[in-house]
Amino acid sequence: QVQLVESGGGLVQAGGSLRLSCVASRKFSGIQTMAWYRQAPGKQRDLVAAITAGGTTNYADSVKGRFTISRDSAKNTLYLQMNSLNAEDTGVYYCKWVLNVWTNYWGQGTQVTVSS
């Protein structure tokens, strides 16, 4: 069983930055897509950013130009650099790694709170 562990969340003032990390418990191949999701209080979990095996990225409109998703395959780690944070970015951030249509893994989440 693969475990994903997120870190890097915390409390930050509006306009500040955070970098989230998601580390896998073991190295494995065949990852199709790696992504970050966000769940604000009382709302559904929404896609924030994703990166494919080929390096193609896509972002939610609300974070374009502010967030950057990247990965380090050698370290089994996915990152999310978040700049110019605002109160609407508050929520629990989850990483998700997709192997195929039947197999995906979620992290436990890391809380990001942006104070205005």
C-alpha positions in Angstrom: 0.0 0.0 0.0 1.3 3.4 -0.9 1.0 6.3 1.5 1.1 10.0 0.5 2.1 12.5 3.1 1.5 16.2 2.6 3.3 18.9 4.5 3.9 22.6 4.3 0.5 24.0 5.3 0.0 26.6 7.9 -1.3 30.0 8.7 -0.2 32.8 6.4 -1.2 36.4 5.9 -2.9 37.5 2.6 -0.3 38.1 0.0 2.1 35.6 1.5 3.4 32.3 0.1 3.6 28.6 1.0 5.0 25.6 -0.6 3.2 22.3 -0.1 4.9 18.9 -0.5 3.5 15.4 -1.0 5.9 12.5 -0.5 5.2 8.9 -1.4 6.1 6.1 0.9 7.8 4.2 -1.8 9.0 4.7 -5.3 6.8 3.4 -8.1 6.4 3.9 -11.8 3.4 4.3 -14.0 2.0 7.5 -12.5 -0.3 9.0 -15.1 -1.3 12.2 -13.2 -0.4 13.9 -10.0 -2.7 16.6 -8.6 -3.6 18.9 -5.8 -7.1 19.4 -4.6 -8.6 21.8 -2.1 -11.6 21.5 0.2 -12.9 24.7 1.7 -15.1 24.5 4.8 -18.6 23.3 3.8 -17.6 22.9 0.2 -16.7 20.0 -2.1 -13.2 19.0 -2.9 -12.0 20.8 -6.1 -9.1 20.4 -8.4 -6.5 23.1 -7.9 -3.6 21.9 -10.2 -2.5 18.8 -12.0 0.6 17.5 -13.8 0.7 14.6 -16.2 3.5 12.1 -16.7 4.6 14.1 -19.7 4.8 17.3 -17.7 1.6 19.0 -19.0 0.1 21.1 -16.3 -3.4 22.6 -15.8 -4.7 24.9 -13.2 -8.0 26.0 -11.8 -8.8 29.5 -13.1 -8.7 30.9 -9.6 -5.1 30.0 -9.1 -3.6 30.6 -12.5 -0.6 32.8 -12.4 -0.3 32.4 -8.6 0.3 28.6 -8.1 2.8 26.3 -9.7 2.7 22.5 -9.6 5.9 20.6 -10.0 7.4 17.2 -9.2 10.7 15.6 -8.4 10.6 12.0 -9.5 13.9 11.2 -7.9 12.4 12.2 -4.5 9.0 10.8 -5.1 7.7 14.2 -4.3 5.0 16.5 -5.7 5.0 20.2 -4.9 2.6 23.1 -5.0 4.1 26.6 -4.8 1.4 29.1 -3.8 2.0 32.8 -4.1 -0.2 35.9 -3.5 -2.4 33.9 -1.3 -5.8 35.2 -0.4 -8.6 34.2 2.0 -10.4 32.2 -0.7 -7.4 29.9 -0.8 -8.1 28.7 2.7 -8.9 25.0 3.0 -7.5 21.5 3.3 -5.1 20.6 0.5 -4.9 17.0 -0.7 -2.6 15.4 -3.1 -3.7 12.6 -5.4 -1.6 10.3 -7.5 -3.4 8.4 -10.3 -1.9 5.2 -11.7 -4.9 4.2 -13.9 -8.6 4.5 -14.0 -8.9 1.9 -11.2 -6.0 2.9 -8.9 -5.4 6.2 -7.2 -4.0 7.4 -3.9 -4.8 10.3 -1.7 -2.9 12.0 1.0 -4.4 12.8 4.4 -4.5 16.6 3.7 -2.7 19.6 5.1 -4.5 22.7 6.3 -3.8 26.1 4.7 -5.3 29.2 6.4 -4.9 32.6 4.9 -5.8 35.5 7.2 -7.0 38.8 5.6 
